[in-house]
Amino acid sequence: MTVALKAGTDLAMVQALVGHATPATMARNDCRPEAMKAAAAQLAHVPFG
């Protein structure tokens, strides 16, 4: 799972592939470094202020 996330696979796709029922379960098992998660968050576009 972590390998797929580090490779850039969509979180929802990995969740479906491993059979986690909820995003919360997926988040608990996400072993990527915090810096990698922070970099991904910077890519998100929030269309409201």
N, CA, C and O atoms as a Tripos MOL2 file, in Angstrom:
@<TRIPOS>MOLECULE
protein
  196   195    49     0     0
PROTEIN
NO_CHARGES

@<TRIPOS>ATOM
      1 N           0.8160   -1.1810    0.0000 N.3       1 MET1
      2 CA          0.0000    0.0000    0.0000 C.3       1 MET1
      3 C           0.8650    1.2520    0.0000 C.2       1 MET1
      4 O           0.6530    2.1370   -0.8280 O.2       1 MET1
      5 N           1.8160    1.3480    0.8900 N.am      2 THR2
      6 CA          2.6620    2.5340    0.9610 C.3       2 THR2
      7 C           3.4480    2.7180   -0.3240 C.2       2 THR2
      8 O           3.6420    3.8470   -0.7730 O.2       2 THR2
      9 N           3.9010    1.6320   -0.9170 N.am      3 VAL3
     10 CA          4.6470    1.7180   -2.1790 C.3       3 VAL3
     11 C           3.7670    2.3480   -3.2510 C.2       3 VAL3
     12 O           4.2220    3.2160   -3.9960 O.2       3 VAL3
     13 N           2.5200    1.9200   -3.3330 N.am      4 ALA4
     14 CA          1.6000    2.4720   -4.3270 C.3       4 ALA4
     15 C           1.3500    3.9540   -4.0700 C.2       4 ALA4
     16 O           1.3000    4.7430   -5.0140 O.2       4 ALA4
     17 N           1.1950    4.3420   -2.8080 N.am      5 LEU5
     18 CA          0.9720    5.7490   -2.4820 C.3       5 LEU5
     19 C           2.1960    6.5910   -2.8140 C.2       5 LEU5
     20 O           2.0700    7.6880   -3.3580 O.2       5 LEU5
     21 N           3.3800    6.0820   -2.4870 N.am      6 LYS6
     22 CA          4.6050    6.8070   -2.8000 C.3       6 LYS6
     23 C           4.7900    6.9590   -4.2940 C.2       6 LYS6
     24 O           5.3880    7.9340   -4.7480 O.2       6 LYS6
     25 N           4.2810    6.0020   -5.0710 N.am      7 ALA7
     26 CA          4.3990    6.0580   -6.5260 C.3       7 ALA7
     27 C           3.3920    7.0160   -7.1440 C.2       7 ALA7
     28 O           3.4420    7.2840   -8.3440 O.2       7 ALA7
     29 N           2.4690    7.5380   -6.3190 N.am      8 GLY8
     30 CA          1.5200    8.5120   -6.8180 C.3       8 GLY8
     31 C           0.1360    7.9630   -7.1320 C.2       8 GLY8
     32 O          -0.6940    8.6630   -7.7110 O.2       8 GLY8
     33 N          -0.1150    6.7200   -6.7550 N.am      9 THR9
     34 CA         -1.4390    6.1520   -6.9820 C.3       9 THR9
     35 C          -2.4630    6.8870   -6.1340 C.2       9 THR9
     36 O          -2.2000    7.2140   -4.9770 O.2       9 THR9
     37 N          -3.6080    7.1410   -6.7010 N.am     10 ASP10
     38 CA         -4.6910    7.8400   -6.0190 C.3      10 ASP10
     39 C          -5.0920    7.1010   -4.7360 C.2      10 ASP10
     40 O          -5.2130    5.8760   -4.7240 O.2      10 ASP10
     41 N          -5.2930    7.8660   -3.6650 N.am     11 LEU11
     42 CA         -5.6370    7.2890   -2.3620 C.3      11 LEU11
     43 C          -6.9140    6.4550   -2.4350 C.2      11 LEU11
     44 O          -6.9780    5.3770   -1.8440 O.2      11 LEU11
     45 N          -7.9210    6.9320   -3.1450 N.am     12 ALA12
     46 CA         -9.1780    6.1870   -3.2620 C.3      12 ALA12
     47 C          -8.9700    4.8650   -3.9980 C.2      12 ALA12
     48 O          -9.6040    3.8640   -3.6620 O.2      12 ALA12
     49 N          -8.0960    4.8520   -4.9880 N.am     13 MET13
     50 CA         -7.8270    3.6230   -5.7360 C.3      13 MET13
     51 C          -7.1340    2.5980   -4.8380 C.2      13 MET13
     52 O          -7.4930    1.4210   -4.8430 O.2      13 MET13
     53 N          -6.1490    3.0430   -4.0750 N.am     14 VAL14
     54 CA         -5.4520    2.1300   -3.1640 C.3      14 VAL14
     55 C          -6.4300    1.6130   -2.1170 C.2      14 VAL14
     56 O          -6.3950    0.4330   -1.7690 O.2      14 VAL14
     57 N          -7.2950    2.4720   -1.6150 N.am     15 GLN15
     58 CA         -8.2980    2.0650   -0.6240 C.3      15 GLN15
     59 C          -9.1610    0.9520   -1.1970 C.2      15 GLN15
     60 O          -9.4120   -0.0450   -0.5200 O.2      15 GLN15
     61 N          -9.6160    1.1050   -2.4260 N.am     16 ALA16
     62 CA        -10.4600    0.0890   -3.0520 C.3      16 ALA16
     63 C          -9.6890   -1.2090   -3.2800 C.2      16 ALA16
     64 O         -10.2230   -2.2980   -3.0660 O.2      16 ALA16
     65 N          -8.4420   -1.0960   -3.7120 N.am     17 LEU17
     66 CA         -7.6500   -2.2890   -4.0040 C.3      17 LEU17
     67 C          -7.3620   -3.1330   -2.7660 C.2      17 LEU17
     68 O          -7.3670   -4.3620   -2.8320 O.2      17 LEU17
     69 N          -7.1120   -2.4690   -1.6370 N.am     18 VAL18
     70 CA         -6.8000   -3.2270   -0.4260 C.3      18 VAL18
     71 C          -8.0400   -3.5870    0.3810 C.2      18 VAL18
     72 O          -7.9540   -4.3430    1.3490 O.2      18 VAL18
     73 N          -9.1880   -3.0510   -0.0100 N.am     19 GLY19
     74 CA        -10.4460   -3.4330    0.6210 C.3      19 GLY19
     75 C         -10.8040   -2.6970    1.8930 C.2      19 GLY19
     76 O         -11.6250   -3.1860    2.6700 O.2      19 GLY19
     77 N         -10.2130   -1.5360    2.1330 N.am     20 HIS20
     78 CA        -10.6000   -0.7590    3.3150 C.3      20 HIS20
     79 C         -11.9660   -0.1320    3.0710 C.2      20 HIS20
     80 O         -12.2240    0.4180    2.0000 O.2      20 HIS20
     81 N         -12.8290   -0.2160    4.0590 N.am     21 ALA21
     82 CA        -14.1950    0.2820    3.9120 C.3      21 ALA21
     83 C         -14.2870    1.7970    4.0390 C.2      21 ALA21
     84 O         -15.1670    2.4190    3.4430 O.2      21 ALA21
     85 N         -13.3910    2.3880    4.8040 N.am     22 THR22
     86 CA        -13.4920    3.8310    5.0430 C.3      22 THR22
     87 C         -12.1450    4.5190    4.8290 C.2      22 THR22
     88 O         -11.0950    3.8930    4.9810 O.2      22 THR22
     89 N         -12.1730    5.8070    4.4780 N.am     23 PRO23
     90 CA        -10.9220    6.5630    4.3570 C.3      23 PRO23
     91 C         -10.1520    6.6360    5.6770 C.2      23 PRO23
     92 O          -8.9250    6.7340    5.6700 O.2      23 PRO23
     93 N         -10.8560    6.5900    6.8000 N.am     24 ALA24
     94 CA        -10.1860    6.6550    8.1050 C.3      24 ALA24
     95 C          -9.2640    5.4540    8.3090 C.2      24 ALA24
     96 O          -8.1630    5.5950    8.8400 O.2      24 ALA24
     97 N          -9.7130    4.2870    7.8910 N.am     25 THR25
     98 CA         -8.8750    3.0860    7.9950 C.3      25 THR25
     99 C          -7.6430    3.2480    7.1320 C.2      25 THR25
    100 O          -6.5310    2.9160    7.5410 O.2      25 THR25
    101 N          -7.8530    3.7570    5.9460 N.am     26 MET26
    102 CA         -6.7440    3.9730    5.0140 C.3      26 MET26
    103 C          -5.7350    4.9600    5.6110 C.2      26 MET26
    104 O          -4.5270    4.7400    5.5290 O.2      26 MET26
    105 N          -6.2230    6.0260    6.2000 N.am     27 ALA27
    106 CA         -5.3440    7.0590    6.7660 C.3      27 ALA27
    107 C          -4.4900    6.5050    7.9060 C.2      27 ALA27
    108 O          -3.3220    6.8710    8.0410 O.2      27 ALA27
    109 N          -5.0610    5.6370    8.7150 N.am     28 ARG28
    110 CA         -4.2900    5.0550    9.8250 C.3      28 ARG28
    111 C          -3.1420    4.1920    9.3140 C.2      28 ARG28
    112 O          -2.1220    4.0560    9.9900 O.2      28 ARG28
    113 N          -3.2970    3.6120    8.1360 N.am     29 ASN29
    114 CA         -2.2800    2.7220    7.5940 C.3      29 ASN29
    115 C          -1.3560    3.3940    6.5860 C.2      29 ASN29
    116 O          -0.5170    2.7310    5.9760 O.2      29 ASN29
    117 N          -1.5000    4.6950    6.4080 N.am     30 ASP30
    118 CA         -0.6620    5.4450    5.4660 C.3      30 ASP30
    119 C           0.6900    5.7250    6.1270 C.2      30 ASP30
    120 O           0.7790    6.5320    7.0530 O.2      30 ASP30
    121 N           1.7390    5.0560    5.6460 N.am     31 CYS31
    122 CA          3.0620    5.1590    6.2660 C.3      31 CYS31
    123 C           4.0000    6.1100    5.5310 C.2      31 CYS31
    124 O           5.2090    6.0970    5.7640 O.2      31 CYS31
    125 N           3.4420    6.9390    4.6390 N.am     32 ARG32
    126 CA          4.3170    7.8950    3.9480 C.3      32 ARG32
    127 C           4.8440    8.9190    4.9430 C.2      32 ARG32
    128 O           4.1790    9.2290    5.9310 O.2      32 ARG32
    129 N           6.0500    9.4500    4.6830 N.am     33 PRO33
    130 CA          6.5950   10.4830    5.5750 C.3      33 PRO33
    131 C           5.6990   11.7220    5.5860 C.2      33 PRO33
    132 O           5.0440   12.0310    4.5910 O.2      33 PRO33
    133 N           5.6760   12.4160    6.6990 N.am     34 GLU34
    134 CA          4.8510   13.6260    6.8280 C.3      34 GLU34
    135 C           5.2060   14.6600    5.7570 C.2      34 GLU34
    136 O           4.3220   15.3580    5.2590 O.2      34 GLU34
    137 N           6.4830   14.7650    5.4010 N.am     35 ALA35
    138 CA          6.8890   15.7270    4.3760 C.3      35 ALA35
    139 C           6.2360   15.4070    3.0370 C.2      35 ALA35
    140 O           5.8720   16.3160    2.2910 O.2      35 ALA35
    141 N           6.0880   14.1320    2.7310 N.am     36 MET36
    142 CA          5.4480   13.7290    1.4810 C.3      36 MET36
    143 C           3.9600   14.0770    1.5110 C.2      36 MET36
    144 O           3.4050   14.5220    0.5070 O.2      36 MET36
    145 N           3.3200   13.8770    2.6530 N.am     37 LYS37
    146 CA          1.9040   14.2230    2.7940 C.3      37 LYS37
    147 C           1.7130   15.7330    2.6850 C.2      37 LYS37
    148 O           0.7560   16.1940    2.0640 O.2      37 LYS37
    149 N           2.6180   16.5010    3.2830 N.am     38 ALA38
    150 CA          2.5250   17.9590    3.2250 C.3      38 ALA38
    151 C           2.7010   18.4580    1.7970 C.2      38 ALA38
    152 O           2.0040   19.3800    1.3710 O.2      38 ALA38
    153 N           3.6230   17.8580    1.0580 N.am     39 ALA39
    154 CA          3.8300   18.2500   -0.3410 C.3      39 ALA39
    155 C           2.5860   17.9580   -1.1720 C.2      39 ALA39
    156 O           2.2200   18.7520   -2.0380 O.2      39 ALA39
    157 N           1.9400   16.8340   -0.9160 N.am     40 ALA40
    158 CA          0.7120   16.4950   -1.6310 C.3      40 ALA40
    159 C          -0.4010   17.4830   -1.2960 C.2      40 ALA40
    160 O          -1.1820   17.8590   -2.1700 O.2      40 ALA40
    161 N          -0.4750   17.8990   -0.0490 N.am     41 ALA41
    162 CA         -1.5060   18.8540    0.3540 C.3      41 ALA41
    163 C          -1.3200   20.1980   -0.3370 C.2      41 ALA41
    164 O          -2.2980   20.8960   -0.6030 O.2      41 ALA41
    165 N          -0.0870   20.5650   -0.6260 N.am     42 GLN42
    166 CA          0.1810   21.8300   -1.3140 C.3      42 GLN42
    167 C          -0.3450   21.8240   -2.7430 C.2      42 GLN42
    168 O          -0.5670   22.8880   -3.3210 O.2      42 GLN42
    169 N          -0.5480   20.6430   -3.3200 N.am     43 LEU43
    170 CA         -1.0520   20.5350   -4.6790 C.3      43 LEU43
    171 C          -2.5600   20.7180   -4.7750 C.2      43 LEU43
    172 O          -3.0980   20.9280   -5.8620 O.2      43 LEU43
    173 N          -3.2410   20.6410   -3.6370 N.am     44 ALA44
    174 CA         -4.7050   20.7610   -3.6300 C.3      44 ALA44
    175 C          -5.1000   22.2000   -3.8950 C.2      44 ALA44
    176 O          -4.5070   23.1350   -3.3560 O.2      44 ALA44
    177 N          -6.1090   22.3630   -4.7310 N.am     45 HIS45
    178 CA         -6.6400   23.6930   -5.0270 C.3      45 HIS45
    179 C          -7.9600   23.8550   -4.2990 C.2      45 HIS45
    180 O          -8.8880   23.0700   -4.4910 O.2      45 HIS45
    181 N          -8.0380   24.8770   -3.4640 N.am     46 VAL46
    182 CA         -9.2610   25.1700   -2.7380 C.3      46 VAL46
    183 C          -9.9080   26.3850   -3.4140 C.2      46 VAL46
    184 O          -9.3660   27.4870   -3.3370 O.2      46 VAL46
    185 N         -11.0550   26.2030   -4.0710 N.am     47 PRO47
    186 CA        -11.6360   27.2670   -4.8810 C.3      47 PRO47
    187 C         -12.3670   28.3560   -4.0980 C.2      47 PRO47
    188 O         -13.0230   29.2070   -4.7000 O.2      47 PRO47
    189 N         -12.2670   28.3450   -2.8020 N.am     48 PHE48
    190 CA        -12.9220   29.3760   -2.0010 C.3      48 PHE48
    191 C         -11.9460   29.8970   -0.9540 C.2      48 PHE48
    192 O         -10.9940   29.2070   -0.5900 O.2      48 PHE48
    193 N         -12.1810   31.1010   -0.4770 N.am     49 GLY49
    194 CA        -11.2560   31.7410    0.4430 C.3      49 GLY49
    195 C         -11.6640   31.6190    1.8130 C.2      49 GLY49
    196 O         -10.9790   32.1130    2.7080 O.2      49 GLY49
@<TRIPOS>BOND
     1     1     2 1
     2     2     3 1
     3     3     4 2
     4     3     5 am
     5     5     6 1
     6     6     7 1
     7     7     8 2
     8     7     9 am
     9     9    10 1
    10    10    11 1
    11    11    12 2
    12    11    13 am
    13    13    14 1
    14    14    15 1
    15    15    16 2
    16    15    17 am
    17    17    18 1
    18    18    19 1
    19    19    20 2
    20    19    21 am
    21    21    22 1
    22    22    23 1
    23    23    24 2
    24    23    25 am
    25    25    26 1
    26    26    27 1
    27    27    28 2
    28    27    29 am
    29    29    30 1
    30    30    31 1
    31    31    32 2
    32    31    33 am
    33    33    34 1
    34    34    35 1
    35    35    36 2
    36    35    37 am
    37    37    38 1
    38    38    39 1
    39    39    40 2
    40    39    41 am
    41    41    42 1
    42    42    43 1
    43    43    44 2
    44    43    45 am
    45    45    46 1
    46    46    47 1
    47    47    48 2
    48    47    49 am
    49    49    50 1
    50    50    51 1
    51    51    52 2
    52    51    53 am
    53    53    54 1
    54    54    55 1
    55    55    56 2
    56    55    57 am
    57    57    58 1
    58    58    59 1
    59    59    60 2
    60    59    61 am
    61    61    62 1
    62    62    63 1
    63    63    64 2
    64    63    65 am
    65    65    66 1
    66    66    67 1
    67    67    68 2
    68    67    69 am
    69    69    70 1
    70    70    71 1
    71    71    72 2
    72    71    73 am
    73    73    74 1
    74    74    75 1
    75    75    76 2
    76    75    77 am
    77    77    78 1
    78    78    79 1
    79    79    80 2
    80    79    81 am
    81    81    82 1
    82    82    83 1
    83    83    84 2
    84    83    85 am
    85    85    86 1
    86    86    87 1
    87    87    88 2
    88    87    89 am
    89    89    90 1
    90    90    91 1
    91    91    92 2
    92    91    93 am
    93    93    94 1
    94    94    95 1
    95    95    96 2
    96    95    97 am
    97    97    98 1
    98    98    99 1
    99    99   100 2
   100    99   101 am
   101   101   102 1
   102   102   103 1
   103   103   104 2
   104   103   105 am
   105   105   106 1
   106   106   107 1
   107   107   108 2
   108   107   109 am
   109   109   110 1
   110   110   111 1
   111   111   112 2
   112   111   113 am
   113   113   114 1
   114   114   115 1
   115   115   116 2
   116   115   117 am
   117   117   118 1
   118   118   119 1
   119   119   120 2
   120   119   121 am
   121   121   122 1
   122   122   123 1
   123   123   124 2
   124   123   125 am
   125   125   126 1
   126   126   127 1
   127   127   128 2
   128   127   129 am
   129   129   130 1
   130   130   131 1
   131   131   132 2
   132   131   133 am
   133   133   134 1
   134   134   135 1
   135   135   136 2
   136   135   137 am
   137   137   138 1
   138   138   139 1
   139   139   140 2
   140   139   141 am
   141   141   142 1
   142   142   143 1
   143   143   144 2
   144   143   145 am
   145   145   146 1
   146   146   147 1
   147   147   148 2
   148   147   149 am
   149   149   150 1
   150   150   151 1
   151   151   152 2
   152   151   153 am
   153   153   154 1
   154   154   155 1
   155   155   156 2
   156   155   157 am
   157   157   158 1
   158   158   159 1
   159   159   160 2
   160   159   161 am
   161   161   162 1
   162   162   163 1
   163   163   164 2
   164   163   165 am
   165   165   166 1
   166   166   167 1
   167   167   168 2
   168   167   169 am
   169   169   170 1
   170   170   171 1
   171   171   172 2
   172   171   173 am
   173   173   174 1
   174   174   175 1
   175   175   176 2
   176   175   177 am
   177   177   178 1
   178   178   179 1
   179   179   180 2
   180   179   181 am
   181   181   182 1
   182   182   183 1
   183   183   184 2
   184   183   185 am
   185   185   186 1
   186   186   187 1
   187   187   188 2
   188   187   189 am
   189   189   190 1
   190   190   191 1
   191   191   192 2
   192   191   193 am
   193   193   194 1
   194   194   195 1
   195   195   196 2
@<TRIPOS>SUBSTRUCTURE
     1 MET1         2 RESIDUE 1 A MET
     2 THR2         6 RESIDUE 1 A THR
     3 VAL3        10 RESIDUE 1 A VAL
     4 ALA4        14 RESIDUE 1 A ALA
     5 LEU5        18 RESIDUE 1 A LEU
     6 LYS6        22 RESIDUE 1 A LYS
     7 ALA7        26 RESIDUE 1 A ALA
     8 GLY8        30 RESIDUE 1 A GLY
     9 THR9        34 RESIDUE 1 A THR
    10 ASP10       38 RESIDUE 1 A ASP
    11 LEU11       42 RESIDUE 1 A LEU
    12 ALA12       46 RESIDUE 1 A ALA
    13 MET13       50 RESIDUE 1 A MET
    14 VAL14       54 RESIDUE 1 A VAL
    15 GLN15       58 RESIDUE 1 A GLN
    16 ALA16       62 RESIDUE 1 A ALA
    17 LEU17       66 RESIDUE 1 A LEU
    18 VAL18       70 RESIDUE 1 A VAL
    19 GLY19       74 RESIDUE 1 A GLY
    20 HIS20       78 RESIDUE 1 A HIS
    21 ALA21       82 RESIDUE 1 A ALA
    22 THR22       86 RESIDUE 1 A THR
    23 PRO23       90 RESIDUE 1 A PRO
    24 ALA24       94 RESIDUE 1 A ALA
    25 THR25       98 RESIDUE 1 A THR
    26 MET26      102 RESIDUE 1 A MET
    27 ALA27      106 RESIDUE 1 A ALA
    28 ARG28      110 RESIDUE 1 A ARG
    29 ASN29      114 RESIDUE 1 A ASN
    30 ASP30      118 RESIDUE 1 A ASP
    31 CYS31      122 RESIDUE 1 A CYS
    32 ARG32      126 RESIDUE 1 A ARG
    33 PRO33      130 RESIDUE 1 A PRO
    34 GLU34      134 RESIDUE 1 A GLU
    35 ALA35      138 RESIDUE 1 A ALA
    36 MET36      142 RESIDUE 1 A MET
    37 LYS37      146 RESIDUE 1 A LYS
    38 ALA38      150 RESIDUE 1 A ALA
    39 ALA39      154 RESIDUE 1 A ALA
    40 ALA40      158 RESIDUE 1 A ALA
    41 ALA41      162 RESIDUE 1 A ALA
    42 GLN42      166 RESIDUE 1 A GLN
    43 LEU43      170 RESIDUE 1 A LEU
    44 ALA44      174 RESIDUE 1 A ALA
    45 HIS45      178 RESIDUE 1 A HIS
    46 VAL46      182 RESIDUE 1 A VAL
    47 PRO47      186 RESIDUE 1 A PRO
    48 PHE48      190 RESIDUE 1 A PHE
    49 GLY49      194 RESIDUE 1 A GLY
